[in-house]
Amino acid sequence: MTTLPPPATELSADEARRLALRAQGFLGAPDRRAGVRGVLRHLGAVQLDTISVLARSHELIPYARLGAVGRAAVEAAYWKPAGAPPRAFEYWSHAACILPVEEWPHFAFRRRTYRARPHWGHHLPEGAYEQVIAQLRAEGPLTATDLGGAKRTSEWWDWSGTKVAVERALMYGEVVCVERRGWKRVYDLAERAIPAELLHDDLDDRECLCRLVRLAGEALGVGTRADIADYHRLKAEQVDAVIADSGLVPVSVAGWARPAWADPAALATPPRGRHRTTLLSPFDSLVWERARTERIFGFTHRLEAYVPRPKRVHGYFAMPVLAGGRLIGRVDPAREGRTLVARQITLDGPRAVPAVAQALVEAAGWVGCTDVRVERIDAAELHGPLTKELARLTA
């Protein structure tokens, strides 16, 4: 483990929280001119997920920071426009993520790791890999279905040989996902989709890791080694090997048991400005790491979509509510026609009512709903005040 130099800066827990909020785009005026592309570049990674309740997670991320940005504009900002260079690519970072195309060279270390991997969970039939590459070369961007089928049976895990081959090529970097079409990946050859000046694996592992550690620190504002490693799913020893050369500076945070590192540019200017009030995707990078979320906000966040229904506490897709720089509750939403339904709401006391109502009304308008209906609130005495506030906002 790297021996840390003495921290030059001591931060209060509140200062650390505000640094984190500003770094993630929730404190201060949003950069509307840079738009969704600016959000992606600023965060460095936007997680993808199959679940769609109000919208898919990669749409919710810019919405939470910019407000009611058009959903078509979100997709256009991420994916490759016809006849134009790509703006982003999909790859394994924190999870399956949309990444700025400029970062392609810095994931060379991960592509090398995949190429050297001796064991895989799916069998690759002989000749399937070469066939996929040849077909993409001849026919242009294709989905797995276009290539011959994604699955052998209806089971989600039972991939066809074609799907195994094209996913292997994606991990190796020979193929890239240039867009999602009906939630299916659209694959193309990297040599055709990635700008020539970026299409290389010239950077050694140390250069790649140093860049990703720096980016993680900038996106977090301040974080422990575990926080920084989790952002792009690096190993602790990888962070240790480069953090001294990453440009991040050591700090101590009151109440944090572990040493921390911060973005020096963030430390140079105290965080100020308006706080966003919004619903957050459970896959938002502000709340990615459960231990960090508890440490900074005193809020326990867990996605329950994969928890059996009887064991759920807060709901299938409970979305944390951010207001005033705090996480003040949760909403488990659904849509019925043009009504946004709050199936279950958990509030942090009566003071949370106005902000939760505002967040619900704004989210409803963004997804084209004209009404909001509340089904259940954990604190039953708050049902009336919340319903009254919703009626006032929608009058």
Secondary structure, 3 states (H helix, E strand, C coil): CCCCCCCCEEECHHHHHHHHHHHCCCECCCCCCCHHHHHHHHHCCEECCCCECCCEHHHHHHHHHHCCCCHHHHHHHHCCCCCCCCCEEEEECCCEEEEEHHHHHHHHHHHHHHHCCCCCCCCCCCCHHHHHHHHHHHHCCECHHHHCCCECCCCCCCECHHHHHHHHHHHHCCEEEEEEECCEEEEEEHHHHCCCCCCCCCCCHHHHHHHHHHHHHHHHCEEEHHHHHHHCCCCHHHHHHHHHHCCCEEEEECCCCCCEEECHHHHHCCCCCCECCEECCCCCHHHCCHHHHHHHHCCCCCCCCCCCHHHCCCCCCCEEEEECCEEEEEEEEEEECCEEEEEEEEECCHHHHHHHHHHHHHHHHHCCCCEEEECCECCHHHHHHHHHHHHHHHC
